[in-house]
Amino acid sequence: MFDLEKQIAEWRDFLQKKGKVSDSHLLEMESHLRDEIEDLQTADLSEEEAFLIAVKRFGNLHEISREYQKVNTDQLWKQLLVSPDDALTRDDNKKLIGLVVLFSVMAGTLMKLPEWLGIAADDLFFLKNFSFFILPFVGLFFLLKNRIVNNKIWGLLGIYVVLIFPVNLYPFIEPKDTAFLMALHLPLFFWLITGVFYMGQEWKSSRERMNFVRFTGEAFIYGTLISCGLAVLSVFIIAIFQAIDLDAGFFVENFLIYYGMSGAVMVTVYLVETKKSMVENFAPVLAKIFSPFFLLAIIVFLFTMLITGRSPFMDRNYLIAVDFMLMMVLALVLYVISARDQAAPANFFDYLNLALILTALLIDGIALSAIVFRLSAYGITPNKMAALGENVAMLFNLLGLAYYYLRFMLKKASFSQLVKFQTGYFNYYFIWFGFVALVFPILFQFK
């Protein structure tokens, strides 16, 4: 049965994800669409007929081919909205696949190069340099795919060249805590730069930044699935060659893992990019499935902490687990926000998201208290200071989200204001990640 409100919501969501209209313009367009539908219905057209004709009248849309008549009418409007310029041609797709293969081989070779040249000096070498091995190729893929001609954006690729020297020339000494912090924070710092390549000239736009959040979430999902497939393939190759008394472990460990890892990243980027114009994506479904479970897990965690008497104040590993949980919850909250229709009224999942934020605030308060206690009891270390900074950053992020969510639910602010706050807050994470990765080693004398 045709559901007009559902189709209008999907139409609105489609236009929003295409990134061609502002939120205010989108609301105005929806108002005109509804007026057009009402006018058509007065001419004795059904809701479905009126909707399809009204959508057809929007913009410079091409003629419907005969093939479209075979499409289910529920999906017909999506075909109407796709112009020939938007559709990925067969030649374009071949070029993108060619780039994926080329960049996968180049990234895999770059990973092996230090080993072949004998310059992989320590165990952290690969972790510190992982960003340089793969992320420049991801950024280059976005630049070429989106045909970005802005010289300033292309110039950002030079950051990888400039920073590869201090990262590898810093004279780290035992216990090398700052080297480990660099290895953790540098990929996050560079990933946010990769977001500029993804967004292009609209990198300051709240809408485009939120699209990059959604891209990141879906890339994580695809990447996890592909990595699992790579692991299964590795085990399979070793097993079948063992059956004929040949050891394939050397090939898997020295070639398949490196080239497969780089290939998994590039294939993930390709898959998410080529489906980004589709309304049906993972974000809304996954958010609705996992949000309740995350909230339940946090509540059970808090009760368990009270019952068992275990405290992050004395247990360092426990504190690390708490911080990891906080980052996962914040990532899920942002994923939910990125998937939400900004023009829709508050619903059940908004209240669920707010509950997640409030419980995360409680846990963040506990974690901050534990970090301050450990700093006063055991002294200042790079790890404690990094944890303190990140928990403070998450605290203000969660407070801001809670504030704007409450105002939105009380109808004192629009959801777009919440989005604007969050996308602007990414600047602070960018500065902090870069500071920890590049300045912490100097402040703590490379220890």
N, C-alpha and C positions, 0 to 999 in steps of 0.2 A: 504493500500500500504506500502511495506517495506521501511523504512527510515534508511539507513545505518549509517548516522552520528548520528541519535538519538540513535540507538542501541549501537554504540561504546561509546557514552557518558554515557549511562546507565551502560554498562559493566565496564567502568572506575570508575563510581561512586560506583558501587557495590563493586569492589575490594578495593576502598579507604575506604569505610565504614566497610569492614571486618577487616581493620587495620593490614593487613599482609604485605604490601609493602610500601616502602618509596615513596615520591613524584617523586624523580628522577628515581627510578626504575619503577614506574608506567608509566612515560613518555616513558621510553625505551621499556617497554612491549607493549605500544600502538603502537609505531613505528614498532615493529616486527609484531604485529597483522595486521596492515595495509599492510605491505609487503606481509604477508601470504595471505591476501585477494586478493591482486593484482595478485599474482602468480596463485591462484586458478581460478580467473576470466579469466586468459589467457587460461585456460583449458576448456573454454566455460561454466563455472558455473555461475549461477546468483549471484547477490550481497548477497541475503539471504542465498543461499546454501554455498557460500564462507565464509560468516561470521560465520555460525554455525559450519562448519568444522574447521575453524581457531580457534575458541574458544575451540572446543573439543580437539585440540592438545596442549592446554596450561595446564601445570601442570599434576599432577597425578589424573586424573578425572575418576570416576567409570563408569561402563557400564550403558547405558541408558536402563531403564526397559520398558517393553511393555506399561506400563501405561503412560509413557511420550509421546507416540505417539498420545495420546488424547489431549495433551496440545497444545494450540495455538502456532504456530511457532514463534510468536512475543515474547512469554515468555519462549520458549524452552531453550534458552541459560542460563537462571537463574537456571533451573534444572540441566544443565550440570555442573554448577559451585558449586553446593551444594554437598559436599562430605558426606559420611555417618557419619563422626566424627562431622561435623558441625550441622547436623540436630538434633533437640531436640527429643530424643526418648520418647516413651510413659511413660516409667518408670521415666526418668529424669523429665518429665513434672509433673508427680504425686508427685515426691519429692518436686519440687518447689512449687506446690500448697499446699502441706503439710506444708512447711516452711511459706508460706504466712498466712495460717490459724493459725499456732502456734504462730508466731510473732505478729499477730494482737491481739490475745487473751492476750499474755504476755504484749504487749504495753498498751492495754486497762486496764488491771489489774494494771499495774504500775501507770497509770494516776489516778486510783481510790484509790490506796494505801495511799497517804498522807491524803486524806479525811477520810478513815477508821481509820487511826492512829491518826487523829486529829492534824496533824502538818502543815496543810496549813495555814500559819500564816497571810498572807495578800492577797490582790486582785491580786498582781503581781506575786504571787508564781507560778501559773500555767504557765504564760507567760515566766517567767525566766527559768523554768524547762522543758518546752516543748521539747527542743532539747534532753534532757536526756531520755524522755519518749519514743521517736520514732526513732530518727536517729541512735542510736546504732544498732537497729534491721535492719534498711535499710543497714547499712554498713556490718553487719553480713551476710545478704542475699547475697550481692555481693561477699563477701569472699567465701562463701560456693558454690554459683552457679558457680563462675569462678575457683573454686578449687585452690585458691591462697595459696601457702605454705610459702611465705616470712614472716619470723618471725617479721621483722621490721614493715611491713604493719599491721600484726595482732596486734602488740604492740600499734598501734595508738588507738585501742579501749580503752586502759588505760587512754587516755586523758579525756574521759567522766568521769571516776571514780575519777581522780585527780581533775578536775575542778568543780565537783558537790559540793565540800566543800566550796571553796571561794564564789561561786555563792550564796549559801544559808547561809553562815556565815557572809557575809559583813553586817555591822551594819547600814543599810540605815536609813536616817532621812528625814523628810519633807523638801522640796517638792518631794523628791525621783526621781528627774530628771535622775540621773545616773542609777537608778534601771530600769527605763523605757528604757533608751538607751541600757542597757544590754539586756533587753528582746527583743529589735529590732535587735541587732547586733549579739547576740550569735547564733541564728539559721543560719545566713549567714556564720559565722565563721565555724560552724560545718558542714554546707553543703559542703563547700570547702574541708574539711577533708573527708567527705563522697565520694567526687570525687576521692580521692586517692584509696579508696576501689573499686570504679567502674573501675578505670584504671589499677589497679594492679601494676605490676612491670614496666609498661610503663608510669607511672604517670608524667614523665618529658617530654614525647613526645608531640609535638605541635598538631599532628594529634589526639591523644587520648584525649587531653584536649579539643579540639574543638568538638570531639564526645560527651564529657560530657556536653558541652554547648547545643548541639542539644538534648541530653537526657533530660536536665533540661527543655528546652522549651517544648518538647513533654509531659514530665511529668506534667508540669503546665497545659497544655491543658486537658489531661486525668483527672488529679486531679480535675480540675474545673467542668468537666462534671459529674464525679462520686459524687462530693460534692453536686451538684445540685440534683442528683438522691437521695442522702441521705436525703436532705432537703424535697424533695417531699414525700419520704417514711415516714418521721417523721410526716408530716402534715396528710398524709393518715391514719396512725395508730391512731393518736389522733382523727381524724374525724369519723372513723368507730366505734371506741369504745364509742365515745360520743353518737352515734346513739342508743346504748343499755345502756346508762346512766352509763358508766364506764369511769373513768378518767385515760387515759394512759399517761398523761403528766409526771407523776413521773418516769415511766419507760423510756420514751424518754429522759428526761433531765438528768437522773442519770446513765443510762446504754447505751442506743442506741447511744447517741451522742459520748460518750467516746470510746466505742468499734467500733462504726461505723467510727469514725474519724481515728483511728489507722488502721482499715481495709481498708479504702479508700486510705491511703498512701501506704500500702503494695500492694494492688491490682494494684494501679497505677504503682508502680515500676515493678511489675510482667508483666503487659501488655506492657509497653514500652520495657522492656528487651527482651521479647519473640518475638517481631516484629522488633528488631533492625537490623536484617540482610535483611530485605525487602527493596527494592529500593523505593517503593512507600511509602512515609511517609508524615506527615503533613507539615514539615518545608518548602519545596519549594512553596507549594500551598498557605499556610497562609502568607508567606512573600510577595508573589506577590499580594495577595488580600489586606493586611492591610498596607503595606508600603506607597502607595499613600494616603490613608486616614489619616495616622499619619502625613504625610508631610502637607497635606491640613489643618489638625487641628492645627498644629503649626503655620502655616502662618496666619490663621484666628485669632488665639490667639494673635499673635503679633500685628495685625491690631486693634483688639478689645482693647488691652491694650493701644495703642496710642490714639484711639478715645475716650475711656471712661476716660482716665487719671488715671486709677487705677494703683497703683504702689506697688511692693513688698517691697519698702523701708519703708513703714509705716504700711503695713498690714501683720501681721505675718502669718495668715492663707493662704494668697495669696502666700507668699514665700514658704510655705510648699507644696502648689499645684504645684508651678513651679518646685520644686525639685522632686516631685513625677513624673511629666511629663518627666523630664530629665531622670530619671531612667528607665521609660517605653520605651523611645525612644532608649536609649543605649541598653536595653535588646533586643529590636526588631532588631537593627543593628547587634548585635552579633548573633542573631538567623538567620538572613539572611546570614551572613558570614559562619556560621556553615553548612548551607544547600547548599552552593555554590560549584560547581565543580571547584576546584582550577586550573585545567589545561585549562579551557575554557577562551576565550578572553573576554574583557570588553563588557558588554551589557547594555541594557536600565536600568535594575534594579541596576546595579552598579552605574550608574549616579544618580539614584533615592536615593540609599543608601548614596552617597556622599552629596546629597542635604539635606538629613535628618541630617547628621553629622554636616554640616555647619550651619544649622538653630539651631541645638541643641547647638552648640558653642556660637551662639549669645545669646541664652537664658541663658546659663551657665554664660556668662559674666555679664548679667544683675543680675542674682542671686548672684554672687560673690560680685558685687558692693553693692547690698542691704545688704548682710551679714556684709560686712566691715562697712557700714554705721551704721547698728544696733549695732555692737560691740562698735563703737566709741560713739554712742549716749546713749546706755542703759547699757553698761558694758559687761563684759565677763560672760557667763553662759555655762554650759555643752552642752545644746542644740545648742547654736550658734557655739560653737567650733566644735562640731560633724558635723554640717551642713557645716561649712567652710572646714573642712578636706575632706568631701565627694565631695563637689563641686570642690575643687582643684584636687582631684583624677580623677574625671570625665573630668575636663578640659584637663589634660594632656593625658588622654585616648583618648578623641575625637580629640585632636590635632595630636596625633600619627596616629590614623586611617585616618584622612584627609590627612596627609602627605604621607602615604603609598598608599592610594587610588589614589592620584594624580600621584605619581610615576608609579603606575601600569597602569593607563590610558595613560600615556605618554610613556609606554613601556620601562621604565627605571628600573623597578623592577618586580619581579614575585609576584603573589598573595600569594604564600606561605610565602613570607617575611612579608606581612601584618598579616597573621595568626600567624607567629612566634612572632611578636611584641605583638599581643593581648593575646596570651596564656601566654607569659612571664609576662604580666602586671597583671595577676590574682594574682601574688605573693604579689603585693602591696595592693590589696583589702584584701587579707587574713590577712596581718599584721595589716592593719587599723581596720578591724572588730574586731580582737582580742584585739587590743589596746583600742578601745572604750568600749568594753564589760567588760574587766578585769582591765584596768589601770585607765580609767576615774573616776570610783568611788573613787579610792584612791586619785587621783589628786584633786578632788573636794570635798573631805572629806565626801563622801557618801551622799551628798545632792541630 
